[in-house]
């Protein structure tokens, strides 16, 4: 007897929330929306870079670097969409832009693609979801995660381990064996590029990349950690898409930065829907999924409420 494989897409169809015709229309891909947004994205990057340059000899450089860092860490959102090959209709553009984003935020694109595929397969299933962020056990754990220190420690160790050709048992499960060498090569290429950049700065005596890239990246990463928490933390650890993922309603600047990934439950239902069609998908699913009208702050209020409720009943 053949076992029926249940996926988020088949869930959506079986639950009668979408028709196949609607799905085909929503999944239509195009280069044009992404190229327009990418042009605006580059203008925003140029603006925040200029703010750092203008405040170079002032204490204002710190808020300028923080603002620039918020934009830099959101290259994760763009890379994430490239992983799904939904940003551009032209496939190689997704790979190219995804590789560039990964280089900026220190996340090899090929490895992330395989890791993220497993995240979609086993969303919120403890011990199975490789990207799962556990519910913090205390306020101290909550703040420690938001500091981004655990994130950087894990990611940098991971990069070095991959460059040495070592994969964890979990990674060996979701990375095809034929790609193990490629993952090692990607890590080594990335480290080589970083080494060349640092040697170039040392040789020229110009350390600007620290202030235009690495320090802002470190300053901005806690913002990305806070946003990543809103996606699944505090939601039930079950397979149902309408339960395990949270959509947060946020203002346009945040939607721009995150490439509409605030519509996260919709994305998990049908990951092949491009970023520009997610608002339309939201209109079809909004009465079926978990929507946080208070945005990112509302999601964190919910997480903290659950945290303190657990502590009080412990």
C-alpha positions in Angstrom: 0.0 0.0 0.0 1.5 3.4 -1.0 1.8 5.9 1.8 0.5 9.4 1.0 3.1 12.1 1.6 1.6 15.1 3.3 3.3 18.4 2.5 2.3 22.0 3.3 1.1 22.4 -0.2 -1.1 19.3 0.0 -2.3 20.6 3.4 -3.4 23.8 1.9 -5.3 22.1 -1.0 -6.8 19.5 1.3 -8.1 22.1 3.7 -9.8 23.8 0.9 -8.1 27.2 1.4 -6.7 27.4 -2.1 -7.6 26.0 -5.5 -5.0 24.7 -7.9 -5.8 27.6 -10.3 -5.2 30.2 -7.6 -1.9 28.5 -6.7 -0.7 28.5 -10.3 -1.4 32.3 -10.5 0.3 33.0 -7.1 3.4 30.9 -8.0 4.0 32.8 -11.3 7.6 34.1 -11.2 9.1 37.2 -12.8 12.4 39.0 -12.7 10.8 42.5 -12.8 9.5 42.8 -9.2 12.8 41.6 -7.8 14.9 43.9 -10.0 12.8 46.9 -9.0 13.2 46.1 -5.3 16.9 45.3 -5.7 17.5 48.7 -7.2 15.7 50.4 -4.2 17.7 48.0 -1.9 21.0 49.3 -3.3 19.9 52.9 -2.8 19.0 52.2 0.8 22.5 50.5 1.3 24.1 53.5 -0.3 22.2 55.8 2.0 23.2 54.0 5.2 26.8 53.7 4.0 26.8 57.5 3.4 25.5 58.0 7.0 28.5 56.2 8.4 30.9 58.2 6.2 29.3 61.5 7.2 29.5 60.7 10.9 33.0 59.3 10.8 34.5 61.6 13.4 31.5 61.7 15.7 29.7 59.5 18.2 26.9 59.5 15.7 28.8 56.8 13.8 27.4 54.2 16.3 23.8 54.8 15.5 24.7 55.1 11.9 26.5 51.7 12.0 23.5 50.2 13.8 21.1 51.4 11.2 23.4 50.1 8.4 23.7 46.8 10.3 20.0 46.3 10.3 20.0 46.6 6.5 23.0 44.3 6.2 21.6 41.5 8.3 18.4 41.6 6.2 20.5 40.2 3.4 19.5 37.0 5.1 15.9 37.5 4.0 17.0 38.0 0.4 19.2 35.0 0.5 16.4 33.0 2.0 14.2 33.8 -0.9 17.0 32.9 -3.3 17.3 29.5 -1.7 13.7 28.9 -2.8 14.4 30.2 -6.3 11.5 32.6 -6.0 13.1 36.0 -6.2 13.9 35.8 -9.9 12.4 33.8 -12.7 15.9 33.5 -14.1 17.4 30.6 -12.1 21.1 31.7 -12.2 20.2 35.1 -10.8 18.9 33.4 -7.6 22.1 31.6 -7.2 24.3 34.6 -7.9 22.4 37.0 -5.6 22.1 34.2 -2.9 25.9 33.7 -3.0 26.6 37.4 -2.6 24.2 37.7 0.3 25.8 34.7 2.0 29.2 36.2 1.6 27.9 39.4 3.3 26.4 37.7 6.3 28.9 34.8 6.5 26.4 32.0 5.6 27.5 29.7 2.7 24.6 29.5 0.3 24.6 25.9 -0.7 24.7 24.7 2.9 21.9 27.0 3.9 19.8 25.7 1.0 20.0 22.1 2.2 19.5 23.1 5.9 16.5 25.3 5.1 14.9 22.5 3.0 15.0 20.3 6.1 13.5 23.1 8.1 10.5 23.2 5.8 10.1 19.5 5.9 10.3 19.2 9.7 9.1 22.7 10.9 8.9 22.9 14.7 9.5 19.2 15.2 11.9 18.9 18.1 15.1 17.0 17.1 14.2 17.1 13.4 14.0 20.8 12.5 17.7 21.9 12.0 16.7 25.6 12.3 14.5 25.3 15.3 14.9 28.0 18.0 13.7 26.5 21.3 11.5 28.3 23.7 13.8 30.1 26.2 13.7 28.6 29.7 14.2 31.9 31.4 14.5 35.6 30.8 18.3 35.2 30.9 18.1 32.6 28.1 15.8 34.9 26.1 18.3 37.8 26.4 21.3 35.6 25.8 19.8 34.4 22.5 18.9 38.0 21.5 22.5 39.1 22.1 23.4 37.0 19.0 26.5 35.7 20.8 25.3 32.1 20.6 24.4 32.5 17.0 27.9 33.8 16.0 29.6 31.1 18.0 27.6 28.4 16.3 27.9 29.8 12.8 31.6 30.6 12.9 32.4 27.2 14.4 30.2 25.6 11.8 32.0 27.4 9.0 35.4 26.3 10.3 34.2 22.7 10.8 32.9 22.6 7.2 36.1 23.9 5.9 37.9 21.0 7.7 35.5 18.6 6.0 33.6 17.7 9.1 29.8 17.4 9.1 27.6 16.7 12.1 25.4 13.6 12.1 22.3 15.9 11.5 24.1 17.7 8.6 25.0 14.3 7.1 21.3 13.5 7.1 20.1 16.6 5.2 23.1 17.2 2.9 23.3 14.6 0.0 26.6 12.7 0.2 27.5 13.8 -3.4 27.4 17.4 -2.0 29.7 16.9 1.0 32.8 17.9 -1.0 31.0 21.0 -2.4 30.0 22.1 1.1 33.6 21.8 2.2 34.8 23.7 -0.9 32.3 26.5 -0.4 33.4 27.0 3.2 37.1 27.1 2.2 36.4 29.6 -0.7 34.5 31.8 1.7 37.3 31.8 4.3 39.8 32.5 1.6 37.9 35.6 0.4 37.7 36.9 4.0 41.4 36.2 4.5 42.2 38.1 1.3 40.1 41.0 2.4 41.9 41.2 5.7 45.3 40.9 4.2 44.4 43.7 1.8 43.4 45.9 4.7 46.5 45.1 6.6 48.7 45.8 3.5 47.0 49.1 2.7 46.4 50.2 6.3 42.8 51.0 5.5 40.5 49.1 7.9 37.2 50.6 6.6 35.6 47.2 6.0 35.5 46.8 9.8 33.4 49.9 10.2 31.3 49.6 7.0 30.7 45.9 7.3 31.8 43.7 10.2 31.0 46.1 13.2 27.6 47.0 11.7 26.9 43.3 11.0 27.5 42.5 14.7 25.4 45.5 15.8 22.5 44.5 13.6 22.4 40.8 14.2 20.4 41.0 17.5 17.6 42.6 15.5 17.6 39.7 13.1 17.7 37.3 16.1 14.6 39.1 17.4 12.8 38.8 14.1 13.7 35.1 13.6 12.2 34.4 17.0 8.8 35.7 15.9 8.5 33.1 13.2 8.1 30.0 15.3 9.1 30.5 18.9 6.1 30.1 21.2 4.1 28.2 18.6 3.1 24.5 19.1 5.7 21.9 18.2 3.3 20.1 15.8 3.3 19.5 12.1 0.3 21.5 11.2 1.2 24.7 9.3 -1.7 26.7 10.8 -0.4 26.0 14.3 3.4 25.9 14.2 4.1 29.2 12.4 3.3 32.8 13.1 2.6 35.6 10.6 3.4 39.1 12.0 1.7 42.2 10.6 4.4 44.9 10.3 4.8 48.3 8.6 6.0 48.8 5.1 9.7 49.5 5.9 10.0 46.1 7.8 8.1 44.3 4.9 10.6 45.9 2.5 13.6 44.8 4.5 12.4 41.2 5.1 11.1 40.7 1.5 7.6 40.0 2.9 8.9 37.2 5.1 6.7 38.6 7.9 4.0 36.6 6.1 5.8 33.5 7.4 2.9 31.1 7.8 1.8 31.8 4.3 5.4 31.1 3.1 5.4 27.8 4.9 2.2 26.8 3.4 3.4 27.4 -0.2 7.1 28.1 -0.2 7.1 28.3 -4.0 5.0 31.5 -4.0 7.3 34.5 -4.7 7.8 37.3 -2.1 5.7 39.8 -4.1 2.7 37.5 -4.1 2.7 36.7 -0.4 0.4 39.6 0.5 -2.2 38.2 -1.9 -1.7 34.7 -0.4 -2.2 36.3 3.1 -5.6 37.5 2.0 -6.6 33.9 1.2 -5.2 32.3 4.4 -5.5 35.0 7.0 -8.5 33.4 8.7 -6.9 30.0 8.8 -3.4 30.7 10.2 -2.0 32.3 13.3 -1.7 36.1 12.7 0.0 38.4 15.2 -1.6 41.9 14.6 0.8 43.5 17.0 3.8 42.8 14.7 7.2 41.8 15.9 6.7 43.5 19.3 3.4 41.7 19.7 5.1 38.3 19.0 7.7 39.0 21.7 5.0 40.0 24.2 3.4 36.6 23.5 6.7 34.8 23.9 7.5 36.6 27.2 4.0 35.9 28.4 4.4 32.2 27.8 7.9 32.3 29.4 6.6 33.9 32.6 3.5 31.7 32.7 5.7 28.6 32.6 8.0 30.0 35.3 5.0 30.7 37.5 3.5 27.2 37.1 6.9 25.4 37.5 
